[in-house]
Amino acid sequence: MDVSFLGGPRPQRGIGVVAPFDFALDRELWRWVPGDVSLHLTRTPFVPVEVSLDLARLVSEHETLGDAVRALNAVAPEVVAYACTSGSFVGGVAGERAMCEAMTRAGEVASLTTSGALLEALTELAAHRIALVTPYTVSVTQSLEEYLAEAGVHVTGRAFMGLTRHIWKVPYRDVVDMARRAVRCEGADALFISCTNLPTYDVIPQLEAELRIPVISANQVTMWAALRHLGTRAVGPYQRLIRGHLPRPSDCGGQPARGGPVLPEEQEGWA
């Protein structure tokens, strides 16, 4: 069959993504991306270390990042995103900025990190007090809190799981339970769910409807910031960061909202 009339594929704009070797949620990243943008993913080399501060330092070394970005140069992305929360906060605010500079030098293209995108998203939401959910150990969670404090963000409550491996297997119900524990009644402006290896896409709408505050996640802010750099928007239903204002309660004594988005177990991706 003659298909010459089709004229070829549509032009695509590219986002380069550098992820740790154990990143397992490629498809989740794609779900925030509009149809005229492609993701070009590469991974850091394998190291036999479980999730920890040591691993965060290893997968964020400037030489490692430079090699990864140079591997992406052949497909000429318009922006490069380092998709790892712990790897980009472990060196503090100055360390995150230095990582962006190292990636930009290697690829001669604008670069960002998950932790830098987090601060950008909190500024967008005017959120200075946040509740925090992580799958990490206590030491990695504390390092994230130190990074946030350095940036002037106060953590009102937290919940963490203490995991050192297989984070991508955590079911949505556990993420929801942690979110409820972290928020409590502490006057948080937003909830942040950390770790790019923790599934969050389908759970964000339920949590925003129930908790009545913006809910952001590591993968969400990474894609939001990268697409924003391209002058376009991320896609995602009922997500405050992407779609606009979410009503807030007048005080923390109110009951959680009912109805709204479909429960995660009724949506694609429920684990």
LOKOLLUM-43649 format. One record per residue: x, y, z of N, C-alpha, C, O, CB in turn; residue in one letter. Coordinates in pm, whole numbers, plus 50000, padded with zeros to 5 digits. Each point is the difference from the previous one (the first is absolute). Glycine has a CB too. Layout:
% LOKOLLUM-43649
- npx_npy_npz_capx_capy_capz_cpx_cpy_cpz_opx_opy_opz_cbpx_cbpy_cbpz_rest
- X_Y_Z_X_Y_Z_X_Y_Z_X_Y_Z_X_Y_Z_A
...
This chain:
% LOKOLLUM-43649
- npx_npy_npz_capx_capy_capz_cpx_cpy_cpz_opx_opy_opz_cbpx_cbpy_cbpz_rest
- 50084_49881_50000_49916_50119_50000_50087_50124_50000_50098_50008_50075_49720_49869_50046_M
- 50148_50221_49795_50075_50124_49991_49960_50092_50116_49884_50041_50010_50132_49936_49738_D
- 50081_50054_50338_49970_50087_50115_50071_50135_49986_50011_50075_50097_49960_49722_50048_V
- 50077_50234_49735_50075_50124_49982_49915_50123_50031_50054_50106_50033_50083_49779_49794_S
- 49731_50102_50163_49912_50114_50027_50003_50042_50146_49958_50111_50034_49897_49814_49779_F
- 50193_49988_50275_50002_50032_50142_50101_50110_50034_49983_50072_50099_49947_49694_49948_L
- 50173_50246_49873_50094_50109_50018_50103_49983_50109_50075_50094_50028_49749_50044_49890_G
- 50182_49747_50145_50099_49979_50104_49950_50034_50138_49892_50057_50014_50281_49988_49819_G
- 49905_49921_50271_49956_50025_50138_50001_50149_50032_50069_50079_49935_50020_49698_50132_P
- 49833_50259_50034_49997_50140_50044_50134_50039_50063_50067_49916_50061_49684_50068_49976_R
- 50287_50142_49948_50123_50045_50069_49985_49982_50150_49892_50020_50056_50153_50147_49761_P
- 50064_49794_50249_50000_49978_50144_50102_50090_50067_50109_50023_49947_49817_49740_50019_Q
- 50038_50289_50151_50096_50070_50084_50049_49901_50105_49925_49912_50041_49962_50315_49920_R
- 50238_49786_50081_50057_49897_50086_50040_50048_50137_50054_50110_50016_50023_49783_49781_G
- 49897_50023_50304_50049_50018_50136_50093_49884_50031_49959_49884_49996_49830_50241_50078_I
- 50336_49904_49958_50092_49897_50043_49980_49974_50149_49986_50094_50078_50180_49971_49744_G
- 49833_49809_50217_49981_49964_50140_50114_49909_50044_50023_49894_49942_49726_50126_50036_V
- 50323_50022_50125_50103_49917_50063_49940_49943_50127_49961_50075_50090_50230_50064_49812_V
- 49801_49730_50107_49941_49934_50116_50101_49905_50063_50091_49952_49932_49679_50067_49965_A
- 50215_49951_50233_50087_49899_50061_49979_49864_49935_49898_49975_49937_50096_50152_50280_P
- 50103_49786_49799_49996_49869_49934_49880_49917_50040_49956_49915_49922_50290_50092_50071_F
- 49697_50015_50128_49889_49917_50047_49863_50064_49974_49899_49951_50050_50254_49958_50125_D
- 49844_50199_49749_49872_50066_49971_49909_49907_49922_50043_49941_49900_50071_50284_50100_F
- 49760_49760_50044_49911_49899_49940_49867_50059_49955_49907_49924_49968_50200_49906_50176_A
- 49880_50302_49851_49870_50061_49972_50002_50085_49873_49942_50108_49996_50013_49893_50248_L
- 50110_49949_49652_50007_50073_49873_49860_50039_49952_49977_50113_49957_50234_49764_49984_D
- 49696_50029_50065_49867_50025_49948_49927_50108_50080_49922_50077_49943_50069_49686_49978_R
- 50035_50244_50208_49936_50105_50080_50044_50138_49953_49918_50091_49990_50072_49753_50206_E
- 50138_50173_49774_50046_50129_49948_49925_50037_49873_49959_50115_49983_50267_49843_50117_L
- 49757_49945_49810_49934_50027_49873_49857_50047_50018_49948_50072_49915_50196_49756_49981_W
- 49791_50136_50212_49859_50033_50018_49979_50151_50020_49889_50049_49980_50075_49724_50117_R
- 50139_50299_49943_49989_50146_50014_50035_50074_49871_49990_50122_49995_50065_49852_50246_W
- 49986_49955_49656_50059_50063_49882_49899_50010_49886_49938_49899_49966_50286_50013_50102_V
- 49758_50207_49872_49909_50012_49885_50055_49930_49877_50118_49964_49995_49803_50252_50096_P
- 49992_49764_49810_50034_49916_49885_50109_50053_49909_50056_49923_49923_49716_50002_50089_G
- 50259_50204_49995_50102_50054_49910_50138_50010_50065_50091_50064_49946_49728_50063_49940_D
- 50195_49808_50231_50129_50000_50071_50045_49857_50022_49920_49914_50038_50024_50305_50076_V
- 50184_49755_49863_50058_49868_50026_50094_50006_50120_50067_50101_50023_49913_49840_49732_S
- 50025_49949_50320_50098_49985_50106_50113_49911_49950_49976_49896_49938_49846_50133_50240_L
- 50300_50012_49850_50118_49921_49964_50071_49965_50130_50069_50084_50058_49956_50029_49712_H
- 49960_49762_50276_50051_49961_50130_50133_49928_49991_50024_49922_49908_49744_50062_50171_L
- 50319_50045_50016_50122_49924_50019_50019_49979_50149_49941_50072_50081_50163_50021_49706_T
- 49977_49811_50251_50018_49965_50141_50146_50008_50042_50091_49983_49918_49709_49870_50068_R
- 50220_50174_50141_50135_49999_50055_50049_49855_50011_49918_49908_50006_50037_50308_50121_T
- 50176_49761_49877_50052_49864_50011_49958_49932_50130_49981_50066_50103_50213_50003_49757_P
- 49792_49801_50134_49965_49921_50118_50108_50006_50106_50119_49992_49969_49747_49857_49885_F
- 50092_50164_50271_50089_49985_50114_49929_49911_50101_49880_50015_50021_50231_50213_49940_V
- 49961_49680_50103_49935_49904_50092_49975_50059_50138_50055_49953_50099_50056_49863_49777_P
- 49805_50289_50129_49971_50070_50125_49849_50016_50011_49934_50038_49903_50290_50084_50093_V
- 49721_49850_50122_49857_50020_50021_49968_50148_50015_50091_50082_50017_49893_49692_50091_E
- 49888_50261_49887_49957_50140_50012_50047_50055_50135_49964_49949_50106_49834_50008_49746_V
- 50281_50148_50141_50063_50058_50119_50062_50132_49960_49998_50037_49883_50046_49734_50218_S
- 50012_50301_49995_50072_50122_49968_50124_49970_49915_50037_50079_49914_49879_50026_50299_L
- 50147_49780_49812_50116_49962_49919_49961_49983_49854_50070_50046_49910_50032_49841_50289_D
- 49785_50046_49776_49955_49982_49862_49965_50135_49938_50032_50024_49884_49881_49746_50173_L
- 50022_50316_50018_49964_50131_49947_50124_50076_49954_49997_50068_49897_49804_49937_50255_A
- 50306_49984_49923_50125_50069_49961_50062_49936_49876_50051_50070_49913_49988_49993_50328_R
- 49957_49805_49752_50062_49930_49888_49931_50030_49867_50066_50019_49898_50002_49801_50261_L
- 49798_50184_49843_49928_50019_49873_49989_50147_49961_49939_50034_49898_49932_49760_50151_V
- 50188_50295_50032_49995_50142_49967_50139_50062_49981_50013_50122_49996_49774_49891_50130_S
- 50315_49904_49864_50134_50053_49977_50005_50072_49865_49939_49956_49903_50161_49858_50236_E
- 49972_50296_49857_50001_50082_49879_50052_49925_49879_49949_50019_49889_50082_50179_50255_H
- 50069_49717_49874_50052_49924_49887_49893_49906_49945_49985_49986_49879_50247_50029_50217_E
- 49694_49921_49993_49891_49911_49960_49892_50077_49924_49953_49955_49895_50093_49899_50303_T
- 49916_50262_49854_49899_50082_49934_50049_50048_49864_49924_50000_49903_49990_50071_50320_L
- 50211_49969_49770_50055_50047_49873_49996_49893_49893_49963_50027_49886_50183_50128_50239_G
- 49893_49723_49911_49996_49890_49903_49857_49974_49952_49977_49978_49882_50225_49920_50228_D
- 49703_50106_49983_49861_49974_49964_49946_50107_49907_49932_49969_49902_50035_49915_50317_A
- 50063_50242_49810_49951_50109_49916_50064_49994_49862_49933_50023_49899_50032_50120_50305_V
- 50164_49826_49790_50066_49989_49869_49940_49888_49916_49996_50010_49877_50215_50078_50225_R
- 49741_49805_49964_49935_49892_49927_49868_50046_49938_49955_49945_49901_50152_49890_50253_A
- 49833_50268_49906_49874_50053_49948_50020_50103_49890_49906_50033_49927_49994_49925_50295_L
- 50222_50094_49764_50023_50107_49904_49963_49961_49857_49958_50085_49922_50224_49996_50226_N
- 49833_49791_49818_49974_49956_49862_49856_50026_49957_49974_50021_49882_50202_49805_50147_A
- 49730_50173_50067_49859_50021_49964_49955_50144_50028_49883_50032_49983_50073_49727_50066_V
- 50138_50326_49993_49979_50144_50012_49875_50039_50078_49912_50066_49945_50207_49956_49842_A
- 49869_49938_50341_49886_50046_50080_50009_50149_50024_50108_50058_49997_49877_49717_50113_P
- 49900_50289_49913_49997_50143_50029_50027_50030_50147_50037_50112_50035_49802_49917_49777_E
- 50144_49872_50273_50027_50014_50142_50033_49861_50053_49951_49900_49948_49894_50302_50075_V
- 50239_49792_50081_50035_49873_50063_49955_50005_50146_50028_50096_50072_50171_49870_49771_V
- 49732_49929_50200_49953_49992_50139_50066_49882_50070_50002_49888_49947_49777_50215_49988_A
- 50276_49922_50182_50053_49892_50084_49889_49954_50092_49961_50071_50093_50275_50022_49898_Y
- 49711_49788_49983_49881_49950_50069_50038_49913_50119_49992_49877_49996_49882_50130_49789_A
- 50169_50059_50320_50032_49930_50125_49992_50103_50112_50073_50099_49999_50077_49730_49884_C
- 49764_50148_50213_49984_50098_50108_50120_49996_50095_50063_50103_50023_49687_49873_49960_T
- 50281_49908_50071_50107_49992_50100_50134_50039_49940_50080_50067_50065_49795_49753_50053_S
- 50149_50139_49759_50126_50034_49935_50018_50149_49979_50113_50048_49989_49879_49734_49901_G
- 49897_50292_50104_50009_50143_49976_49983_50084_50126_50022_50121_49995_49893_49836_49778_S
- 50046_49983_50340_49997_50080_50124_50114_49965_50095_50023_50073_50097_49730_49942_49879_F
- 50319_49876_50000_50099_49953_50096_50113_50100_50020_50063_50001_50106_49881_49766_49828_V
- 50082_50317_49967_50106_50100_50014_49951_50138_50040_50074_50097_49993_50049_49777_49840_G
- 49750_50134_50209_49943_50128_50039_49968_50087_49879_50011_49956_49886_50116_50030_50326_G
- 49832_50137_49815_49960_50091_49892_50118_50030_49908_49984_50001_49878_49843_50100_50272_V
- 50290_49923_49906_50118_50028_49918_50038_49879_49915_50038_50014_49884_50043_50149_50289_A
- 49907_49718_49885_50030_49879_49925_49906_49980_49883_50042_49957_49893_50046_49943_50314_G
- 49782_50131_49814_49903_49987_49890_50033_50096_49887_49993_49963_49883_49831_49967_50281_E
- 50211_50192_49871_50036_50097_49896_50125_49957_49925_50009_50017_49878_49887_50165_50259_R
- 50200_49763_49935_50123_49954_49935_49973_49884_49904_50063_49990_49895_50067_50082_50307_A
- 49775_49841_49833_49962_49891_49910_49942_50055_49871_50034_49953_49891_49922_49898_50307_M
- 49956_50248_49812_49943_50061_49879_50109_50061_49913_49998_49987_49878_49789_50061_50247_C
- 50308_50019_49939_50109_50062_49924_50085_49894_49930_50040_50019_49886_49963_50172_50276_E
- 50023_49698_49907_50080_49892_49940_49928_49939_49880_50063_49972_49898_50040_49980_50327_A
- 49766_50026_49787_49925_49944_49889_49992_50097_49882_50009_49959_49884_49859_49906_50279_M
- 50117_50263_49868_49994_50099_49893_50132_50007_49925_50002_50012_49877_49830_50119_50255_T
- 50278_49862_49941_50132_50001_49934_50016_49879_49909_50054_50011_49890_50043_50114_50305_R
- 49857_49760_49851_50018_49877_49922_49913_49998_49875_50042_49945_49898_50013_49936_50313_A
- 49828_50176_49796_49908_49991_49887_49973_50129_49928_49935_50002_49896_49966_49815_50221_G
- 50151_50295_49940_49972_50132_49943_49851_50018_49977_49956_50052_49897_50270_49950_49993_E
- 49696_49954_50209_49855_50009_49995_49952_50026_50143_50062_49956_50096_49922_49888_49701_V
- 49904_50226_50216_49946_50029_50132_49974_49870_50077_49957_49901_49941_49939_50311_49971_A
- 50129_49789_50218_49988_49880_50082_49926_50032_50129_50003_50113_50048_50209_49795_49854_S
- 49723_49991_50153_49929_50014_50127_50005_49867_50073_50034_49897_49943_49815_50282_49962_L
- 50116_49825_50223_49995_49879_50082_49864_49991_50069_49925_50097_50005_50325_49911_50030_T
- 49720_49875_50016_49874_49981_50072_49990_50092_50121_49896_50062_50022_50099_49702_49901_T
- 50111_50246_50155_49994_50083_50121_49992_50148_49966_49933_50076_50071_50197_49750_50049_S
- 49937_50216_49774_49985_50139_49956_49859_50026_49950_49943_50106_50026_50300_49901_49914_G
- 49699_49897_49987_49863_50012_49952_49902_50005_50116_49898_50069_49993_50165_49810_49797_A
- 49966_50049_50318_49916_50004_50119_49992_50141_50055_49890_50049_50029_50171_49714_50023_L
- 50052_50304_49962_49999_50136_50053_49926_50094_49906_49930_50091_50045_50287_49864_50071_L
- 49799_50025_49754_49929_50081_49902_49849_49980_50013_49924_50097_49993_50273_49887_49851_E
- 49760_49892_50175_49858_49971_50014_49944_50060_50129_49889_50053_50000_50142_49735_49869_A
- 50045_50205_50240_49953_50058_50126_49986_50151_49988_49907_50059_50056_50205_49755_50071_L
- 49979_50249_49800_49987_50144_49975_49874_50028_49919_49927_50095_50029_50323_49930_49978_T
- 49724_49894_49891_49881_50017_49917_49873_49989_50084_49903_50072_49977_50222_49834_49827_E
- 49876_50005_50294_49883_49977_50085_49998_50090_50123_49907_49994_50081_50091_49771_49840_L
- 50104_50320_50094_50014_50085_50119_49994_49915_50127_49936_50039_50098_49959_50155_49778_A
- 50171_49692_50121_49998_49905_50113_50132_50010_50077_50107_49972_49945_49738_49871_49928_A
- 50147_50197_50252_50118_50013_50085_50001_49899_50114_50102_49980_50066_49906_50262_49877_H
- 49877_49695_50081_49987_49898_50105_49942_49876_49934_49889_50003_49946_50076_50171_50239_R
- 50109_49716_49818_49956_49881_49928_50003_49876_50088_50081_49990_50092_50002_50112_49696_I
- 49828_49806_50182_50006_49865_50056_50083_49915_49904_50003_50027_49880_49770_49997_50237_A
- 50292_49876_49936_50098_49925_49923_49977_49850_50011_49983_49947_50109_50181_50237_49925_L
- 49836_49749_49850_49992_49854_49994_50122_49949_49925_50030_50049_49891_49715_49955_50115_V
- 50325_49898_50052_50113_49940_49930_49999_49848_50023_49946_49952_50100_50190_50262_49926_T
- 49925_49712_49881_50019_49858_50023_50135_49971_50065_50034_49883_50022_49820_50070_49781_P
- 50222_50151_50229_50139_49988_50040_50018_49953_50145_49905_49984_50077_50145_50194_49760_Y
- 50077_49801_50196_50041_49981_50139_49997_50134_50072_49983_50105_49936_50162_49697_50000_T
- 49870_50196_50194_49995_50124_50078_50113_50095_49960_49979_50121_49995_49915_49753_50194_V
- 50226_50074_49782_50112_50088_49968_49979_50072_49866_50033_50118_49988_50119_49730_50141_S
- 49794_50082_49772_49974_50063_49870_49886_50101_50013_50005_50108_49940_50075_49685_49939_V
- 49818_50173_50199_49889_50093_50023_50049_50126_50069_49960_50111_49964_49879_49696_50051_T
- 50247_50178_50084_50055_50116_50070_50082_50088_49906_49997_50122_50012_50006_49745_50200_Q
- 50069_50071_49695_50078_50077_49904_49909_50085_49911_50033_50113_49967_50144_49710_50036_S
- 49708_50121_49959_49903_50077_49922_49946_50117_50082_49987_50111_49948_49951_49681_49924_L
- 50031_50184_50255_49951_50108_50085_50104_50111_50014_49965_50118_50004_49894_49716_50120_E
- 50269_50129_49883_50106_50100_50010_50008_50083_49872_50020_50121_50005_50107_49729_50151_E
- 49856_50085_49730_50001_50071_49872_49884_50100_49995_50018_50114_49958_50088_49687_49929_Y
- 49776_50155_50154_49883_50088_50000_50018_50116_50097_49967_50114_49967_49890_49691_49971_L
- 50196_50167_50180_50022_50106_50098_50097_50105_49947_49981_50120_50020_49974_49717_50165_A
- 50148_50117_49746_50098_50092_49942_49933_50091_49898_50041_50115_49983_50140_49716_50052_E
- 49715_50118_49897_49927_50078_49900_49885_50080_50062_49925_50065_49928_50136_49763_49902_A
- 49925_50168_50302_49897_50077_50068_49865_49934_50005_49898_50067_50016_50224_50129_49913_G
- 49875_49671_50056_49874_49925_50003_49994_49922_50130_50093_49928_50035_49900_50055_49711_V
- 49895_50030_50327_49982_49933_50128_49917_49873_49982_49895_50003_49937_50119_50218_50183_H
- 50034_49669_49934_49928_49873_49995_49912_49990_50125_50049_49998_50112_50138_49890_49754_V
- 49681_50106_50111_49904_49997_50112_49974_49860_50053_49963_49984_50117_49933_50217_49786_T
- 50124_49698_50013_49977_49862_50041_50059_49908_49895_50017_50039_49884_49774_50025_50242_G
- 50239_49814_49915_50067_49909_49907_49955_49856_50025_49954_49965_50108_50244_50190_49881_R
- 49818_49765_49907_49982_49855_50012_50099_49936_49904_50012_50043_49886_49740_49975_50180_A
- 50319_49877_49981_50097_49934_49913_49994_49849_50024_49949_49954_50102_50201_50251_49899_F
- 49903_49719_49902_49984_49855_50003_50127_49924_50035_49992_49883_50039_49833_50146_49795_M
- 50290_50032_50155_50124_49931_50034_50048_49900_49897_50073_49907_50034_49862_50124_50198_G
- 50025_49985_49641_50036_49904_49897_50140_50026_49945_50044_50115_49993_49714_49863_49949_L
- 50310_49915_50020_50132_50012_49937_50004_49934_49862_50106_49996_49936_49996_50009_50292_T
- 49784_49945_49726_49995_49936_49867_49854_49982_49958_49908_50010_50081_50313_49869_49963_R
- 49761_50096_49825_49869_49968_49943_49892_50103_50034_49885_49964_50026_50178_49796_49988_H
- 49974_50365_49984_49905_50106_50035_49886_50007_49900_49888_50034_50036_50298_50093_50073_I
- 49841_49843_49765_49896_50008_49897_49886_49899_50022_49897_50009_49933_50279_50069_49908_W
- 49840_49828_50251_49896_49902_50027_49902_50043_50109_49906_49927_50031_50255_49898_49898_K
- 49861_50291_50131_49910_50047_50106_49861_50025_49941_49989_50072_49902_50206_50033_50225_V
- 49699_49837_49930_49864_50021_49946_49946_50137_50037_50043_50061_50098_49916_49693_49915_P
- 49948_50292_49908_49939_50131_50024_49938_50010_50140_50007_50106_50062_49948_49911_49693_Y
- 49987_49875_50294_49934_50008_50131_50101_50038_50109_49964_50069_50095_49867_49757_49832_R
- 50294_50129_50059_50101_50037_50099_50038_50148_49988_50024_50066_50100_50062_49699_49895_D
- 49918_50286_49882_50029_50141_49979_49889_50086_50063_50029_50100_50066_50096_49846_49719_V
- 49750_50014_50195_49887_50072_50058_50007_49998_50152_49979_50103_50064_49881_49838_49736_V
- 50169_49944_50258_50009_49990_50146_50110_50092_50055_49981_50067_50101_49936_49696_49886_D
- 50198_50240_49945_50109_50086_50045_49961_50147_49989_50033_50080_50087_50132_49747_49842_M
- 49764_50208_49964_49958_50139_49982_49909_50044_50112_50014_50110_50053_50007_49864_49699_A
- 49885_49942_50285_49908_50034_50109_50075_50020_50132_49968_50090_50077_49850_49782_49808_R
- 50282_50044_50140_50077_50013_50123_50084_50127_49999_50015_50066_50103_49992_49685_49917_R
- 50047_50284_49863_50089_50117_49992_49925_50130_50016_50051_50095_50059_50097_49775_49793_A
- 49730_50136_50095_49927_50127_49999_49940_50030_50137_50019_50109_50054_49931_49857_49704_V
- 49976_49936_50299_49936_50022_50130_49924_50132_50000_49915_50023_49914_50266_49844_50199_R
- 49852_50221_49984_49932_50131_50009_50105_50105_50032_49990_50071_50100_49791_49823_49977_C
- 50320_50116_49836_50115_50084_50031_50008_50126_49913_50101_50071_50006_50017_49724_50064_E
- 49779_50234_49851_50000_50123_49922_50097_50001_49884_50057_50105_49969_49876_50007_50235_G
- 50088_49774_49731_50089_49993_49885_49938_50071_49880_49879_49992_49978_50216_49791_50107_A
- 49989_50288_49839_49956_50063_49876_49992_49899_49886_49925_50021_49904_50177_50194_50171_D
- 49972_49677_49934_50004_49900_49894_50059_49871_50057_50058_49999_50109_49967_50180_49711_A
- 49959_49714_50105_50060_49871_50033_50096_49963_49889_49964_50006_49882_49832_49919_50250_L
- 50325_50035_49904_50097_49953_49901_50029_49852_50023_50032_49959_50111_50070_50271_49874_F
- 49885_49691_49908_50031_49857_50003_50132_49982_49927_50009_50020_49879_49744_49911_50127_I
- 50350_50031_50067_50135_49996_49946_50033_49866_49935_49932_49900_50023_50135_50264_50150_S
- 50038_49837_49747_50061_49885_49932_49938_49976_49862_49881_49973_49988_50168_49926_50236_C
- 50035_50110_49674_49953_49976_49863_49968_49854_49974_49940_49967_49898_50196_50227_50028_T
- 49903_49718_50165_49969_49858_49983_49873_49959_50075_49968_49881_50006_50276_50075_49967_N
- 49683_50141_50083_49877_49972_50072_49881_50037_49912_49988_50116_49961_50126_49924_50263_L
- 49797_49865_49741_49887_50030_49911_49903_50098_50065_49961_49983_50116_50062_49789_49780_P
- 49937_50332_50028_49911_50102_50057_49895_50053_49904_49904_50063_50044_50282_49999_50102_T
- 49827_49914_49725_49914_50069_49902_49852_49987_50033_49929_50101_50004_50245_49857_49824_Y
- 49779_49922_50196_49857_49978_50020_49951_50039_50139_49881_50021_50021_50135_49796_49816_D
- 50075_50194_50258_49959_50027_50137_49986_50149_50029_49933_50038_50096_50179_49751_49971_V
- 49950_50295_49853_49997_50144_50025_49857_50055_50001_49966_50074_50093_50259_49944_49801_I
- 49690_49950_50008_49863_50056_50003_49922_49963_50125_49932_50085_50057_50069_49905_49697_P
- 50008_49884_50291_49927_49959_50120_50048_50078_50121_49918_50048_50080_50050_49724_49824_Q
- 50163_50242_50111_50054_50068_50117_49964_50148_49999_49970_50057_50105_50217_49777_49902_L
- 49816_50230_49876_49963_50141_49995_49854_50019_50037_49965_50097_50068_50208_49942_49755_E
- 49740_49870_50132_49858_50010_50033_49975_49976_50149_49916_50066_50060_50028_49857_49709_A
- 50130_49984_50288_49979_49967_50142_50065_50100_50094_49939_50042_50098_50049_49721_49836_E
- 50137_50274_50037_50076_50082_50092_49976_50149_49980_50026_50080_50090_50144_49741_49916_L
- 49781_50217_49877_49967_50138_49968_50121_50093_50002_49989_50118_50033_49787_49840_50059_R
- 50338_49988_49873_50120_50079_49977_50068_49947_49874_49976_49885_49961_50054_50163_50290_I
- 50054_50033_49684_50074_49949_49885_50088_49881_50039_50062_50000_50107_49935_50231_49792_P
- 50008_49671_50015_50085_49882_50020_50095_49994_49880_49957_49996_49885_49863_49877_50249_V
- 50308_50126_49895_50100_49991_49893_50091_49881_50027_50018_49959_50114_49973_50291_49847_I
- 50065_49697_49932_50089_49884_50013_50127_50022_49921_50008_50091_49917_49794_49758_50116_S
- 50297_50068_49993_50131_50016_49937_49992_49994_49848_50053_50087_49932_50051_49812_50271_A
- 49830_49998_49744_49991_49988_49855_49915_50112_49941_50031_50051_49892_49996_49703_50128_N
- 49867_50283_50049_49913_50107_49950_50076_50131_49985_49995_50064_49895_49809_49825_50214_Q
- 50268_50152_49996_50069_50130_49993_50113_49997_49898_50029_50102_49936_49913_49940_50304_V
- 50122_49842_49743_50107_49989_49902_49948_50023_49859_50057_50079_49924_50062_49762_50226_T
- 49771_50091_49814_49942_50017_49868_49937_50137_49983_50011_50060_49893_49948_49695_50100_M
- 49976_50296_50112_49940_50133_49995_50106_50106_49969_49979_50086_49915_49844_49841_50249_W
- 50291_50067_49906_50104_50100_49981_50066_49987_49862_50029_50100_49935_50011_49901_50313_A
- 49983_49876_49707_50064_49980_49869_49908_50050_49889_50046_50068_49907_50081_49733_50182_A
- 49746_50167_49919_49904_50044_49898_49979_50150_50006_49980_50065_49897_49908_49712_50114_L
- 50116_50277_50107_49989_50146_50015_50116_50069_49930_49983_50106_49940_49898_49864_50279_R
- 50237_49970_49789_50115_50057_49929_49975_50003_49850_50047_50091_49931_50105_49825_50251_H
- 49776_49987_49766_49969_49996_49856_49886_50095_49963_49969_50017_49882_50108_49747_50114_L
- 49862_50299_50105_49889_50088_49974_49869_49928_49979_49907_50054_49941_50253_50101_49961_G
- 49833_49721_50148_49877_49923_49989_49961_49947_50137_50071_50024_50097_49985_49913_49666_T
- 49831_49992_50246_49947_49957_50129_50000_49849_50012_49983_49927_49902_49877_50278_50106_R
- 50160_49750_50114_49981_49858_50029_49851_49967_49992_49916_50088_50009_50290_49908_50140_A
- 49763_49877_49832_49862_49956_49997_49974_49911_50121_50087_49923_50040_49907_50090_49706_V
- 49888_49999_50312_49966_49920_50118_49869_50047_50058_49983_50119_50024_50258_49843_50025_G
- 49664_49947_49973_49868_50039_50050_50002_50036_50148_50064_49932_50080_49836_49921_49748_P
- 50028_50253_50206_49977_50037_50141_50131_50012_50078_50011_49948_50111_49769_49936_49878_Y
- 50317_50185_49954_50128_50023_50068_50021_50150_50009_50017_50068_49899_50081_49711_50017_Q
- 49903_50271_50206_50002_50145_50025_50118_50069_49932_49983_50107_49942_49904_49851_50274_R
- 50229_49983_49789_50118_50063_49941_49982_50022_49851_50049_50097_49943_50094_49796_50232_L
- 49785_50015_49761_49984_50004_49855_49875_50074_49957_50002_50073_49901_50121_49713_50087_I
- 49766_50195_50086_49870_50045_49952_49945_50127_50062_49909_50059_49942_50051_49708_50016_R
- 50089_50276_50156_49943_50121_50058_49956_49983_50143_50035_49900_50065_49894_50163_49710_G
- 49996_50032_50276_49968_50009_50143_49921_49882_50054_49913_49946_49932_50089_50297_50040_H
- 50030_49720_50149_49924_49899_50075_49942_50067_50122_50074_50069_50072_50075_49742_49845_L
- 49722_50174_50112_49943_50062_50120_50072_49954_50126_50039_49884_50010_49739_50130_49874_P
- 50239_50077_50211_50062_49969_50128_49897_50008_50111_49907_50081_49990_50313_50007_49928_R
- 49790_49833_50188_49906_50010_50112_50027_50125_50081_50110_50054_49996_49873_49697_50012_P
- 49916_50295_50067_50018_50119_50082_50083_49970_50125_50064_50090_50054_49718_49997_49862_S
- 50218_49789_50129_50083_49961_50115_50020_49849_49997_49937_49930_49921_49977_50265_50216_D
- 50177_49756_49950_50028_49857_49994_49901_49915_50072_50021_49879_50012_50211_50179_49970_C
- 49662_49998_50065_49898_49920_50065_49899_49944_49903_49914_49921_50039_50118_50214_50161_G
- 49976_49907_49671_49902_49955_49903_50016_49854_49965_50108_49943_50018_49884_50286_49893_G
- 49902_49711_50038_50005_49861_49959_50061_49989_49861_49984_50092_49919_49815_49857_50223_Q
- 50271_49943_49827_50054_49982_49866_49887_50003_49898_49889_49954_50026_50303_49913_50066_P
- 49839_50187_49790_49900_50006_49894_49971_49862_49947_50087_49913_49999_49988_50316_49940_A
- 49804_49751_50018_49960_49873_49941_49972_50019_49853_49985_50113_49953_49921_49809_50267_R
- 50086_49968_49709_49973_50008_49858_50127_50041_49926_50111_49972_50046_49648_50087_49999_G
- 50225_50008_49838_50116_50046_49926_50056_49891_49912_49924_49919_49948_50127_50240_50235_G
- 50083_49838_49800_50061_49906_49907_49976_49855_50038_49965_49968_50114_50206_50204_49841_P
- 49849_49743_49948_49983_49857_50020_50107_49949_50094_50114_50046_49996_49785_49929_49776_V
- 50066_49930_50314_50098_49941_50091_50110_49930_49922_49975_49950_49890_49846_50022_50284_L
- 50302_50022_49881_50111_49941_49927_49974_49857_49959_50042_49959_49891_50107_50190_50233_P
- 49782_49772_49960_49981_49860_49963_49908_49982_49879_49991_49893_49941_50045_50048_50298_E
- 49894_50171_49726_49913_49995_49883_50069_50057_49878_49941_50006_49892_49861_50013_50256_E
- 50324_50022_49868_50071_50062_49891_50112_49911_49950_50042_49906_50067_49902_50317_50026_Q
- 50102_49808_49788_50115_49929_49943_50121_50020_50089_50025_50110_50048_49883_49919_49720_E
- 50168_49866_50254_50125_50012_50074_49990_49960_50146_50101_49999_50070_49959_50180_49776_G
- 49820_49789_50203_49987_49959_50140_50082_49875_50025_49989_49901_49928_49783_50199_50084_W
- 50311_49908_50091_50085_49885_50032_49938_49925_50118_50055_49899_50045_50153_50220_49870_A
